[in-house]
Amino acid sequence: MVKLFSLVLSVGMLLAMAVEAKYVAPADVKSRGTKVSAYMFKNQDADGDGKLTLEEFKNQRMTKDVEQRNRYLRKKGVYKTPEEQFKAMDEDKDGKISPEDLAKFLDAQRAAADK
């Protein structure tokens, strides 16, 4: 009986330690914002210069996923129009955004909405 109790206690302690462990993503794992940014640039960078202008940015397809995400952002109070989004991303005010700018903005927007 003592051995059984000791075994159950040991298993319980192992489970408790496993629950406390935090997942750390490998360095080569891309954020969701990075993945979305790569997809958007592949499909929207009309002139192929590696940057998006406001017009290119506004020409994104309104898929069901995009519409659903916009509804969620409105509900959370963090939705911005495409013009407002672009202005927030264009830190150097050159009228173009890079894939990194877009990924950074999308990750920050996601974090703000998920609070």
MOPAC internal coordinates of N, CA, C and O (Angstrom, degrees):
PM7 1SCF
backbone

  N    0.0000 0     0.00 0     0.00 0    0    0    0
  C    1.4455 1     0.00 0     0.00 0    1    0    0
  C    1.5235 1   111.04 1     0.00 0    2    1    0
  O    1.2310 1   120.45 1   138.45 1    3    2    1
  N    1.3162 1   116.74 1   -41.55 1    3    2    1
  C    1.4553 1   121.22 1   179.18 1    5    3    2
  C    1.5263 1   110.01 1   -64.45 1    6    5    3
  O    1.2310 1   120.36 1   141.31 1    7    6    5
  N    1.3558 1   116.92 1   -38.69 1    7    6    5
  C    1.4645 1   120.56 1   179.09 1    9    7    6
  C    1.5243 1   110.32 1   -65.67 1   10    9    7
  O    1.2310 1   120.30 1   140.54 1   11   10    9
  N    1.3266 1   117.04 1   -39.46 1   11   10    9
  C    1.4623 1   120.91 1   179.55 1   13   11   10
  C    1.5281 1   110.24 1   -65.08 1   14   13   11
  O    1.2310 1   121.00 1   135.61 1   15   14   13
  N    1.3295 1   115.69 1   -44.39 1   15   14   13
  C    1.4575 1   119.80 1   178.59 1   17   15   14
  C    1.5301 1   110.43 1   -62.23 1   18   17   15
  O    1.2310 1   120.27 1   138.11 1   19   18   17
  N    1.3137 1   117.09 1   -41.89 1   19   18   17
  C    1.4557 1   122.28 1   179.05 1   21   19   18
  C    1.5308 1   110.91 1   -63.23 1   22   21   19
  O    1.2310 1   120.57 1   139.92 1   23   22   21
  N    1.3354 1   116.52 1   -40.08 1   23   22   21
  C    1.4535 1   121.14 1   178.59 1   25   23   22
  C    1.5293 1   111.20 1   -65.70 1   26   25   23
  O    1.2310 1   120.64 1   134.81 1   27   26   25
  N    1.3282 1   116.38 1   -45.19 1   27   26   25
  C    1.4693 1   121.05 1   179.13 1   29   27   26
  C    1.5268 1   110.18 1   -62.92 1   30   29   27
  O    1.2310 1   120.22 1   138.61 1   31   30   29
  N    1.3079 1   117.19 1   -41.39 1   31   30   29
  C    1.4613 1   121.65 1   178.55 1   33   31   30
  C    1.5309 1   110.54 1   -63.70 1   34   33   31
  O    1.2310 1   120.08 1   137.56 1   35   34   33
  N    1.3074 1   117.44 1   -42.44 1   35   34   33
  C    1.4725 1   121.28 1   179.30 1   37   35   34
  C    1.5229 1   111.37 1   -64.05 1   38   37   35
  O    1.2310 1   120.58 1   136.50 1   39   38   37
  N    1.3156 1   116.50 1   -43.50 1   39   38   37
  C    1.4622 1   120.42 1   178.82 1   41   39   38
  C    1.5234 1   109.90 1   -64.02 1   42   41   39
  O    1.2310 1   120.34 1   138.42 1   43   42   41
  N    1.3176 1   116.95 1   -41.58 1   43   42   41
  C    1.4632 1   120.82 1   178.23 1   45   43   42
  C    1.5171 1   112.08 1   -61.11 1   46   45   43
  O    1.2310 1   120.62 1   139.47 1   47   46   45
  N    1.3287 1   116.42 1   -40.53 1   47   46   45
  C    1.4651 1   120.07 1   179.17 1   49   47   46
  C    1.5305 1   110.60 1   -67.31 1   50   49   47
  O    1.2310 1   120.13 1   140.62 1   51   50   49
  N    1.3296 1   117.35 1   -39.38 1   51   50   49
  C    1.4606 1   120.36 1   177.97 1   53   51   50
  C    1.5187 1   110.91 1   -63.65 1   54   53   51
  O    1.2310 1   120.36 1   137.92 1   55   54   53
  N    1.3169 1   116.92 1   -42.08 1   55   54   53
  C    1.4597 1   120.39 1   178.09 1   57   55   54
  C    1.5201 1   111.31 1   -63.93 1   58   57   55
  O    1.2310 1   120.45 1   139.79 1   59   58   57
  N    1.3211 1   116.74 1   -40.21 1   59   58   57
  C    1.4628 1   120.13 1   179.07 1   61   59   58
  C    1.5229 1   110.59 1   -63.33 1   62   61   59
  O    1.2310 1   119.88 1   139.97 1   63   62   61
  N    1.3274 1   117.83 1   -40.03 1   63   62   61
  C    1.4604 1   120.69 1   178.65 1   65   63   62
  C    1.5254 1   110.55 1   -67.87 1   66   65   63
  O    1.2310 1   120.07 1   143.46 1   67   66   65
  N    1.3118 1   117.48 1   -36.54 1   67   66   65
  C    1.4637 1   120.85 1  -179.96 1   69   67   66
  C    1.5242 1   110.85 1   -66.58 1   70   69   67
  O    1.2310 1   120.04 1   143.28 1   71   70   69
  N    1.3126 1   117.52 1   -36.72 1   71   70   69
  C    1.4589 1   121.43 1   179.55 1   73   71   70
  C    1.5180 1   110.54 1   -66.88 1   74   73   71
  O    1.2310 1   120.08 1   144.41 1   75   74   73
  N    1.3225 1   117.45 1   -35.59 1   75   74   73
  C    1.4615 1   121.05 1  -178.69 1   77   75   74
  C    1.5228 1   113.06 1   -76.08 1   78   77   75
  O    1.2310 1   119.95 1   161.08 1   79   78   77
  N    1.3162 1   117.71 1   -18.92 1   79   78   77
  C    1.4607 1   120.31 1  -179.00 1   81   79   78
  C    1.5229 1   109.57 1   -63.70 1   82   81   79
  O    1.2310 1   120.96 1   -39.59 1   83   82   81
  N    1.3074 1   115.76 1   140.41 1   83   82   81
  C    1.4564 1   121.51 1  -179.99 1   85   83   82
  C    1.5198 1   109.14 1  -106.52 1   86   85   83
  O    1.2310 1   121.18 1   -39.07 1   87   86   85
  N    1.3283 1   115.34 1   140.93 1   87   86   85
  C    1.4601 1   120.34 1   178.25 1   89   87   86
  C    1.5146 1   109.22 1   -78.10 1   90   89   87
  O    1.2310 1   120.91 1   -49.92 1   91   90   89
  N    1.3029 1   115.86 1   130.08 1   91   90   89
  C    1.4602 1   121.93 1   175.37 1   93   91   90
  C    1.5215 1   106.85 1  -119.09 1   94   93   91
  O    1.2310 1   121.22 1   -63.79 1   95   94   93
  N    1.3217 1   115.28 1   116.21 1   95   94   93
  C    1.4559 1   120.34 1  -177.48 1   97   95   94
  C    1.5240 1   110.46 1   -70.20 1   98   97   95
  O    1.2310 1   120.27 1   -37.28 1   99   98   97
  N    1.3346 1   117.09 1   142.72 1   99   98   97
  C    1.4636 1   119.67 1   175.09 1  101   99   98
  C    1.5275 1   110.60 1   -60.89 1  102  101   99
  O    1.2310 1   120.52 1   -22.78 1  103  102  101
  N    1.2962 1   116.61 1   157.22 1  103  102  101
  C    1.4703 1   121.74 1  -175.76 1  105  103  102
  C    1.5229 1   112.74 1   -61.70 1  106  105  103
  O    1.2310 1   120.16 1   152.39 1  107  106  105
  N    1.3306 1   117.30 1   -27.61 1  107  106  105
  C    1.4608 1   119.04 1  -176.57 1  109  107  106
  C    1.5300 1   113.45 1   -86.91 1  110  109  107
  O    1.2310 1   119.85 1  -178.93 1  111  110  109
  N    1.3216 1   117.89 1     1.07 1  111  110  109
  C    1.4605 1   121.53 1   178.70 1  113  111  110
  C    1.5283 1   108.70 1   -81.28 1  114  113  111
  O    1.2310 1   120.82 1   -52.67 1  115  114  113
  N    1.3203 1   116.03 1   127.33 1  115  114  113
  C    1.4558 1   121.15 1  -177.66 1  117  115  114
  C    1.5179 1   110.80 1   -87.87 1  118  117  115
  O    1.2310 1   120.97 1   -31.99 1  119  118  117
  N    1.3327 1   115.74 1   148.01 1  119  118  117
  C    1.4604 1   120.61 1   176.35 1  121  119  118
  C    1.5191 1   109.25 1   -72.73 1  122  121  119
  O    1.2310 1   120.66 1   -16.53 1  123  122  121
  N    1.3131 1   116.34 1   163.47 1  123  122  121
  C    1.4624 1   120.35 1   177.61 1  125  123  122
  C    1.5267 1   110.37 1   -60.66 1  126  125  123
  O    1.2310 1   120.59 1   139.47 1  127  126  125
  N    1.3301 1   116.48 1   -40.53 1  127  126  125
  C    1.4608 1   120.36 1   178.73 1  129  127  126
  C    1.5201 1   112.24 1   -60.21 1  130  129  127
  O    1.2310 1   120.41 1   141.49 1  131  130  129
  N    1.3342 1   116.82 1   -38.51 1  131  130  129
  C    1.4606 1   121.10 1   178.65 1  133  131  130
  C    1.5287 1   110.85 1   -66.07 1  134  133  131
  O    1.2310 1   120.77 1   138.99 1  135  134  133
  N    1.3323 1   116.14 1   -41.01 1  135  134  133
  C    1.4670 1   120.12 1   179.19 1  137  135  134
  C    1.5296 1   111.15 1   -65.97 1  138  137  135
  O    1.2310 1   120.44 1   134.75 1  139  138  137
  N    1.3219 1   116.76 1   -45.25 1  139  138  137
  C    1.4639 1   121.04 1   179.90 1  141  139  138
  C    1.5269 1   109.86 1   -64.93 1  142  141  139
  O    1.2310 1   120.40 1   138.70 1  143  142  141
  N    1.3225 1   116.85 1   -41.30 1  143  142  141
  C    1.4544 1   121.49 1   179.39 1  145  143  142
  C    1.5261 1   110.60 1   -60.37 1  146  145  143
  O    1.2310 1   120.05 1   134.19 1  147  146  145
  N    1.3216 1   117.51 1   -45.81 1  147  146  145
  C    1.4680 1   121.14 1   179.42 1  149  147  146
  C    1.5232 1   110.43 1   -60.73 1  150  149  147
  O    1.2310 1   120.36 1   138.05 1  151  150  149
  N    1.3238 1   116.92 1   -41.95 1  151  150  149
  C    1.4651 1   121.07 1   179.19 1  153  151  150
  C    1.5349 1   110.56 1   -63.90 1  154  153  151
  O    1.2310 1   120.73 1   134.17 1  155  154  153
  N    1.3284 1   116.21 1   -45.83 1  155  154  153
  C    1.4581 1   120.10 1  -178.18 1  157  155  154
  C    1.5255 1   111.12 1   -63.42 1  158  157  155
  O    1.2310 1   120.28 1   136.47 1  159  158  157
  N    1.3253 1   117.07 1   -43.53 1  159  158  157
  C    1.4593 1   119.48 1  -179.69 1  161  159  158
  C    1.5238 1   111.18 1   -65.66 1  162  161  159
  O    1.2310 1   120.57 1   142.78 1  163  162  161
  N    1.3136 1   116.52 1   -37.22 1  163  162  161
  C    1.4617 1   119.82 1   178.78 1  165  163  162
  C    1.5286 1   110.82 1   -61.87 1  166  165  163
  O    1.2310 1   120.40 1   143.21 1  167  166  165
  N    1.3271 1   116.85 1   -36.79 1  167  166  165
  C    1.4592 1   121.33 1  -174.71 1  169  167  166
  C    1.5265 1   114.88 1   -98.05 1  170  169  167
  O    1.2310 1   119.20 1   163.98 1  171  170  169
  N    1.3147 1   119.14 1   -16.02 1  171  170  169
  C    1.4580 1   120.32 1  -172.33 1  173  171  170
  C    1.5268 1   115.37 1  -118.84 1  174  173  171
  O    1.2310 1   119.79 1   164.21 1  175  174  173
  N    1.3055 1   118.00 1   -15.79 1  175  174  173
  C    1.4653 1   120.10 1  -178.62 1  177  175  174
  C    1.5266 1   108.59 1   -76.79 1  178  177  175
  O    1.2310 1   120.97 1   -97.44 1  179  178  177
  N    1.3341 1   115.75 1    82.56 1  179  178  177
  C    1.4692 1   122.23 1  -172.34 1  181  179  178
  C    1.5276 1   113.12 1   -60.58 1  182  181  179
  O    1.2310 1   120.13 1   140.51 1  183  182  181
  N    1.3350 1   117.35 1   -39.49 1  183  182  181
  C    1.4619 1   119.00 1  -177.91 1  185  183  182
  C    1.5241 1   113.11 1   -91.55 1  186  185  183
  O    1.2310 1   120.17 1   177.08 1  187  186  185
  N    1.3266 1   117.28 1    -2.92 1  187  186  185
  C    1.4557 1   121.60 1   175.19 1  189  187  186
  C    1.5127 1   115.77 1    67.84 1  190  189  187
  O    1.2310 1   120.16 1  -156.02 1  191  190  189
  N    1.3359 1   117.30 1    23.98 1  191  190  189
  C    1.4707 1   120.14 1  -178.11 1  193  191  190
  C    1.5232 1   113.79 1   -87.39 1  194  193  191
  O    1.2310 1   120.12 1  -179.48 1  195  194  193
  N    1.3385 1   117.38 1     0.52 1  195  194  193
  C    1.4615 1   120.37 1   179.33 1  197  195  194
  C    1.5159 1   113.80 1    82.32 1  198  197  195
  O    1.2310 1   119.93 1  -172.55 1  199  198  197
  N    1.3040 1   117.75 1     7.45 1  199  198  197
  C    1.4685 1   123.67 1   177.99 1  201  199  198
  C    1.5181 1   108.10 1  -135.08 1  202  201  199
  O    1.2310 1   120.72 1   -27.45 1  203  202  201
  N    1.3279 1   116.24 1   152.55 1  203  202  201
  C    1.4626 1   120.79 1   176.33 1  205  203  202
  C    1.5212 1   109.65 1  -108.26 1  206  205  203
  O    1.2310 1   121.07 1   -47.04 1  207  206  205
  N    1.3232 1   115.55 1   132.96 1  207  206  205
  C    1.4606 1   121.06 1   171.04 1  209  207  206
  C    1.5247 1   107.16 1   -85.81 1  210  209  207
  O    1.2310 1   120.58 1    -8.42 1  211  210  209
  N    1.3255 1   116.50 1   171.58 1  211  210  209
  C    1.4596 1   120.10 1   177.95 1  213  211  210
  C    1.5209 1   110.78 1   -59.32 1  214  213  211
  O    1.2310 1   120.31 1   137.46 1  215  214  213
  N    1.3229 1   117.02 1   -42.54 1  215  214  213
  C    1.4718 1   120.34 1  -179.53 1  217  215  214
  C    1.5247 1   111.34 1   -63.20 1  218  217  215
  O    1.2310 1   120.24 1   136.83 1  219  218  217
  N    1.3272 1   117.14 1   -43.17 1  219  218  217
  C    1.4603 1   120.43 1   177.96 1  221  219  218
  C    1.5226 1   110.27 1   -63.82 1  222  221  219
  O    1.2310 1   120.63 1   138.62 1  223  222  221
  N    1.3338 1   116.40 1   -41.38 1  223  222  221
  C    1.4602 1   121.19 1  -179.95 1  225  223  222
  C    1.5307 1   111.49 1   -63.38 1  226  225  223
  O    1.2310 1   120.88 1   138.34 1  227  226  225
  N    1.3305 1   115.92 1   -41.66 1  227  226  225
  C    1.4711 1   120.21 1  -178.52 1  229  227  226
  C    1.5293 1   112.18 1   -71.63 1  230  229  227
  O    1.2310 1   119.52 1   163.56 1  231  230  229
  N    1.3158 1   118.52 1   -16.44 1  231  230  229
  C    1.4562 1   121.87 1  -178.44 1  233  231  230
  C    1.5300 1   113.76 1   -83.89 1  234  233  231
  O    1.2310 1   120.14 1  -165.26 1  235  234  233
  N    1.3224 1   117.34 1    14.74 1  235  234  233
  C    1.4609 1   118.57 1   179.40 1  237  235  234
  C    1.5206 1   111.00 1   -66.78 1  238  237  235
  O    1.2310 1   121.24 1   -34.66 1  239  238  237
  N    1.3045 1   115.24 1   145.34 1  239  238  237
  C    1.4612 1   120.68 1   179.10 1  241  239  238
  C    1.5219 1   109.44 1   -70.98 1  242  241  239
  O    1.2310 1   121.01 1   -43.33 1  243  242  241
  N    1.3125 1   115.67 1   136.67 1  243  242  241
  C    1.4591 1   120.80 1   177.75 1  245  243  242
  C    1.5235 1   109.19 1   -90.06 1  246  245  243
  O    1.2310 1   121.15 1   -98.80 1  247  246  245
  N    1.3167 1   115.40 1    81.20 1  247  246  245
  C    1.4568 1   120.58 1   177.44 1  249  247  246
  C    1.5174 1   109.29 1   -76.14 1  250  249  247
  O    1.2310 1   120.77 1   -10.22 1  251  250  249
  N    1.3079 1   116.13 1   169.78 1  251  250  249
  C    1.4684 1   119.59 1   177.22 1  253  251  250
  C    1.5212 1   111.01 1   -61.01 1  254  253  251
  O    1.2310 1   120.16 1   144.52 1  255  254  253
  N    1.3382 1   117.30 1   -35.48 1  255  254  253
  C    1.4629 1   120.64 1   178.02 1  257  255  254
  C    1.5205 1   111.51 1   -63.25 1  258  257  255
  O    1.2310 1   120.62 1   136.73 1  259  258  257
  N    1.3329 1   116.41 1   -43.27 1  259  258  257
  C    1.4654 1   120.92 1   179.99 1  261  259  258
  C    1.5284 1   110.09 1   -65.68 1  262  261  259
  O    1.2310 1   120.55 1   135.15 1  263  262  261
  N    1.3204 1   116.55 1   -44.85 1  263  262  261
  C    1.4693 1   120.21 1   178.59 1  265  263  262
  C    1.5205 1   111.23 1   -61.72 1  266  265  263
  O    1.2310 1   120.54 1   138.24 1  267  266  265
  N    1.3302 1   116.57 1   -41.76 1  267  266  265
  C    1.4689 1   120.57 1   179.35 1  269  267  266
  C    1.5289 1   110.58 1   -64.93 1  270  269  267
  O    1.2310 1   120.39 1   137.71 1  271  270  269
  N    1.3251 1   116.86 1   -42.29 1  271  270  269
  C    1.4627 1   120.60 1   179.42 1  273  271  270
  C    1.5293 1   110.56 1   -64.44 1  274  273  271
  O    1.2310 1   120.17 1   139.44 1  275  274  273
  N    1.3321 1   117.29 1   -40.56 1  275  274  273
  C    1.4678 1   120.74 1   178.32 1  277  275  274
  C    1.5203 1   111.25 1   -63.33 1  278  277  275
  O    1.2310 1   119.95 1   139.30 1  279  278  277
  N    1.3228 1   117.70 1   -40.70 1  279  278  277
  C    1.4741 1   120.42 1   176.43 1  281  279  278
  C    1.5235 1   110.68 1   -61.55 1  282  281  279
  O    1.2310 1   120.80 1   137.15 1  283  282  281
  N    1.3277 1   116.08 1   -42.85 1  283  282  281
  C    1.4644 1   120.88 1   178.94 1  285  283  282
  C    1.5281 1   110.80 1   -62.54 1  286  285  283
  O    1.2310 1   120.42 1   136.16 1  287  286  285
  N    1.3362 1   116.81 1   -43.84 1  287  286  285
  C    1.4628 1   120.46 1   179.77 1  289  287  286
  C    1.5252 1   111.58 1   -65.26 1  290  289  287
  O    1.2310 1   120.28 1   142.18 1  291  290  289
  N    1.3408 1   117.07 1   -37.82 1  291  290  289
  C    1.4753 1   120.14 1   176.13 1  293  291  290
  C    1.5265 1   110.16 1   -62.63 1  294  293  291
  O    1.2310 1   120.87 1   135.98 1  295  294  293
  N    1.3206 1   115.93 1   -44.02 1  295  294  293
  C    1.4721 1   121.03 1  -179.74 1  297  295  294
  C    1.5319 1   110.85 1   -60.82 1  298  297  295
  O    1.2310 1   120.72 1   141.95 1  299  298  297
  N    1.3333 1   116.23 1   -38.05 1  299  298  297
  C    1.4628 1   121.05 1  -179.74 1  301  299  298
  C    1.5283 1   112.77 1   -81.27 1  302  301  299
  O    1.2310 1   120.46 1   169.71 1  303  302  301
  N    1.3471 1   116.72 1   -10.29 1  303  302  301
  C    1.4588 1   120.65 1   178.58 1  305  303  302
  C    1.5141 1   114.73 1    80.73 1  306  305  303
  O    1.2310 1   119.74 1  -160.51 1  307  306  305
  N    1.3325 1   118.11 1    19.49 1  307  306  305
  C    1.4630 1   120.60 1  -179.26 1  309  307  306
  C    1.5290 1   112.65 1  -118.69 1  310  309  307
  O    1.2310 1   120.26 1  -169.30 1  311  310  309
  N    1.3278 1   117.10 1    10.70 1  311  310  309
  C    1.4678 1   120.39 1   179.77 1  313  311  310
  C    1.5192 1   110.42 1   -69.55 1  314  313  311
  O    1.2310 1   120.99 1   -40.31 1  315  314  313
  N    1.3198 1   115.71 1   139.69 1  315  314  313
  C    1.4624 1   122.49 1   173.86 1  317  315  314
  C    1.5194 1   107.74 1  -128.38 1  318  317  315
  O    1.2310 1   120.81 1   -33.24 1  319  318  317
  N    1.3200 1   116.07 1   146.76 1  319  318  317
  C    1.4613 1   120.38 1   176.60 1  321  319  318
  C    1.5318 1   108.37 1   -65.88 1  322  321  319
  O    1.2310 1   119.93 1   -17.58 1  323  322  321
  N    1.3301 1   117.74 1   162.42 1  323  322  321
  C    1.4646 1   118.77 1   177.39 1  325  323  322
  C    1.5311 1   112.85 1   -55.50 1  326  325  323
  O    1.2310 1   120.26 1   141.77 1  327  326  325
  N    1.3185 1   117.12 1   -38.23 1  327  326  325
  C    1.4607 1   120.37 1   178.79 1  329  327  326
  C    1.5268 1   111.14 1   -64.43 1  330  329  327
  O    1.2310 1   120.51 1   136.77 1  331  330  329
  N    1.3391 1   116.62 1   -43.23 1  331  330  329
  C    1.4662 1   120.73 1   178.41 1  333  331  330
  C    1.5279 1   111.20 1   -65.39 1  334  333  331
  O    1.2310 1   120.55 1   140.12 1  335  334  333
  N    1.3244 1   116.55 1   -39.88 1  335  334  333
  C    1.4633 1   121.00 1   178.06 1  337  335  334
  C    1.5244 1   109.95 1   -61.69 1  338  337  335
  O    1.2310 1   121.02 1   131.36 1  339  338  337
  N    1.3205 1   115.66 1   -48.64 1  339  338  337
  C    1.4598 1   120.53 1  -178.13 1  341  339  338
  C    1.5231 1   110.80 1   -60.04 1  342  341  339
  O    1.2310 1   120.61 1   134.95 1  343  342  341
  N    1.3223 1   116.45 1   -45.05 1  343  342  341
  C    1.4682 1   120.95 1  -179.83 1  345  343  342
  C    1.5342 1   110.65 1   -60.72 1  346  345  343
  O    1.2310 1   120.49 1   139.72 1  347  346  345
  N    1.3345 1   116.67 1   -40.28 1  347  346  345
  C    1.4660 1   120.66 1   179.36 1  349  347  346
  C    1.5341 1   111.59 1   -67.15 1  350  349  347
  O    1.2310 1   120.45 1   146.47 1  351  350  349
  N    1.3224 1   116.74 1   -33.53 1  351  350  349
  C    1.4668 1   120.65 1  -178.73 1  353  351  350
  C    1.5239 1   112.91 1   -79.88 1  354  353  351
  O    1.2310 1   119.92 1   148.28 1  355  354  353
  N    1.3213 1   117.76 1   -31.72 1  355  354  353
  C    1.4642 1   122.86 1  -175.01 1  357  355  354
  C    1.5271 1   109.64 1   -80.43 1  358  357  355
  O    1.2310 1   120.86 1  -105.71 1  359  358  357
  N    1.3275 1   115.96 1    74.29 1  359  358  357
  C    1.4600 1   121.18 1  -174.90 1  361  359  358
  C    1.5276 1   113.28 1   -65.82 1  362  361  359
  O    1.2310 1   120.01 1   144.88 1  363  362  361
  N    1.3407 1   117.59 1   -35.12 1  363  362  361
  C    1.4629 1   119.13 1  -178.95 1  365  363  362
  C    1.5325 1   112.74 1   -89.78 1  366  365  363
  O    1.2310 1   120.58 1  -177.77 1  367  366  365
  N    1.3300 1   116.50 1     2.23 1  367  366  365
  C    1.4700 1   124.22 1   174.65 1  369  367  366
  C    1.5342 1   113.13 1    56.57 1  370  369  367
  O    1.2310 1   120.51 1  -143.57 1  371  370  369
  N    1.3398 1   116.64 1    36.43 1  371  370  369
  C    1.4603 1   119.90 1   178.25 1  373  371  370
  C    1.5269 1   112.63 1   -94.96 1  374  373  371
  O    1.2310 1   120.07 1  -177.05 1  375  374  373
  N    1.3327 1   117.47 1     2.95 1  375  374  373
  C    1.4550 1   121.31 1   178.18 1  377  375  374
  C    1.5113 1   114.06 1    82.97 1  378  377  375
  O    1.2310 1   120.53 1  -169.42 1  379  378  377
  N    1.3382 1   116.59 1    10.58 1  379  378  377
  C    1.4610 1   121.39 1   179.34 1  381  379  378
  C    1.5202 1   109.38 1  -141.18 1  382  381  379
  O    1.2310 1   121.39 1   -29.17 1  383  382  381
  N    1.3438 1   114.95 1   150.83 1  383  382  381
  C    1.4609 1   119.38 1   176.49 1  385  383  382
  C    1.5253 1   109.26 1  -121.72 1  386  385  383
  O    1.2310 1   121.26 1   -32.22 1  387  386  385
  N    1.3209 1   115.20 1   147.78 1  387  386  385
  C    1.4573 1   121.59 1   179.73 1  389  387  386
  C    1.5309 1   109.09 1   -95.30 1  390  389  387
  O    1.2310 1   120.23 1   -13.63 1  391  390  389
  N    1.3240 1   117.16 1   166.37 1  391  390  389
  C    1.4650 1   119.53 1   176.10 1  393  391  390
  C    1.5324 1   111.96 1   -58.58 1  394  393  391
  O    1.2310 1   120.72 1   144.16 1  395  394  393
  N    1.3257 1   116.22 1   -35.84 1  395  394  393
  C    1.4643 1   120.37 1   179.70 1  397  395  394
  C    1.5285 1   111.22 1   -66.64 1  398  397  395
  O    1.2310 1   120.57 1   138.79 1  399  398  397
  N    1.3492 1   116.52 1   -41.21 1  399  398  397
  C    1.4669 1   120.81 1   177.65 1  401  399  398
  C    1.5295 1   110.42 1   -59.76 1  402  401  399
  O    1.2310 1   121.28 1   134.97 1  403  402  401
  N    1.3247 1   115.15 1   -45.03 1  403  402  401
  C    1.4662 1   120.27 1  -178.84 1  405  403  402
  C    1.5172 1   110.86 1   -65.42 1  406  405  403
  O    1.2310 1   119.78 1   134.73 1  407  406  405
  N    1.3254 1   118.03 1   -45.27 1  407  406  405
  C    1.4680 1   121.73 1  -179.58 1  409  407  406
  C    1.5243 1   110.90 1   -62.11 1  410  409  407
  O    1.2310 1   120.59 1   137.24 1  411  410  409
  N    1.3235 1   116.48 1   -42.76 1  411  410  409
  C    1.4745 1   121.41 1   179.34 1  413  411  410
  C    1.5333 1   110.35 1   -61.44 1  414  413  411
  O    1.2310 1   120.74 1   135.05 1  415  414  413
  N    1.3292 1   116.19 1   -44.95 1  415  414  413
  C    1.4620 1   120.70 1   179.65 1  417  415  414
  C    1.5299 1   111.25 1   -63.86 1  418  417  415
  O    1.2310 1   120.35 1   133.87 1  419  418  417
  N    1.3391 1   116.93 1   -46.13 1  419  418  417
  C    1.4614 1   120.38 1  -178.30 1  421  419  418
  C    1.5162 1   111.52 1   -63.16 1  422  421  419
  O    1.2310 1   119.86 1   139.29 1  423  422  421
  N    1.3309 1   117.87 1   -40.71 1  423  422  421
  C    1.4684 1   120.63 1   178.03 1  425  423  422
  C    1.5290 1   111.32 1   -65.66 1  426  425  423
  O    1.2310 1   120.30 1   139.80 1  427  426  425
  N    1.3337 1   117.03 1   -40.20 1  427  426  425
  C    1.4644 1   120.96 1   178.43 1  429  427  426
  C    1.5222 1   110.93 1   -67.03 1  430  429  427
  O    1.2310 1   120.56 1   139.32 1  431  430  429
  N    1.3403 1   116.54 1   -40.68 1  431  430  429
  C    1.4559 1   121.15 1   178.80 1  433  431  430
  C    1.5262 1   110.43 1   -63.11 1  434  433  431
  O    1.2310 1   120.96 1   137.24 1  435  434  433
  N    1.3119 1   115.77 1   -42.76 1  435  434  433
  C    1.4684 1   120.90 1   178.78 1  437  435  434
  C    1.5232 1   111.28 1   -61.91 1  438  437  435
  O    1.2310 1   120.87 1   136.07 1  439  438  437
  N    1.3373 1   115.94 1   -43.93 1  439  438  437
  C    1.4648 1   120.54 1   179.77 1  441  439  438
  C    1.5303 1   110.57 1   -63.70 1  442  441  439
  O    1.2310 1   120.08 1   138.92 1  443  442  441
  N    1.3194 1   117.46 1   -41.08 1  443  442  441
  C    1.4719 1   121.40 1   179.19 1  445  443  442
  C    1.5230 1   111.21 1   -65.27 1  446  445  443
  O    1.2310 1   120.41 1   140.93 1  447  446  445
  N    1.3155 1   116.82 1   -39.07 1  447  446  445
  C    1.4643 1   120.46 1  -177.63 1  449  447  446
  C    1.5273 1   111.40 1   -74.25 1  450  449  447
  O    1.2310 1   120.19 1   151.68 1  451  450  449
  N    1.3162 1   117.24 1   -28.32 1  451  450  449
  C    1.4638 1   120.64 1  -176.04 1  453  451  450
  C    1.5188 1   113.51 1   -88.34 1  454  453  451
  O    1.2310 1   120.24 1  -175.06 1  455  454  453
  N    1.3158 1   117.15 1     4.94 1  455  454  453
  C    1.4863 1   120.17 1   179.16 1  457  455  454
  C    1.4945 1   111.10 1   -73.53 1  458  457  455
  O    1.2310 1   120.10 1   180.00 1  459  458  457

